Amino acid sequence: MQPPEHIDNDIAQGRLRLHWADAVVALDHTALRETCRCAECQFKRHHGTPINVPADVRITAVAPAGYGVQLVFNDGHARGIYPWAYLATLAATAAAG
């Protein structure tokens, strides 16, 4: 999957907007933090340990990483890479729910 043409990080509203040629998707900062795919978060989910995410968590930096993007959160979490296809799936799931 191709990277989006543009990314907007709306810290005030807690939304990350990804602009592809055929669609614009908005993802909630809290939801993105809860669905982190780093090894630590996947380990916790696999073992039934809750991932405690503050309701007011915000993305403070967005760094493209080739096949995806690294998101830095104000709770200090900055480990996971979010592949473009994974972000598109999260957006489709959010829209359907």
HELIX and SHEET records of a PDB file:
HELIX    1   1 HIS A   29  GLU A   34  1                                   6    
HELIX    2   2 ALA A   39  HIS A   46  1                                   8    
HELIX    3   3 TRP A   84  ALA A   96  1                                  13    
SHEET    1   A 3 HIS A   6  ASP A  10  0                                        
SHEET    2   A 3 ARG A  15  TRP A  20 -1                                        
SHEET    3   A 3 ALA A  23  ASP A  28 -1                                        
SHEET    1   B 3 ILE A  59  PRO A  64  0                                        
SHEET    2   B 3 GLY A  68  PHE A  73 -1                                        
SHEET    3   B 3 ILE A  81  PRO A  83 -1                                        
END                                                                             
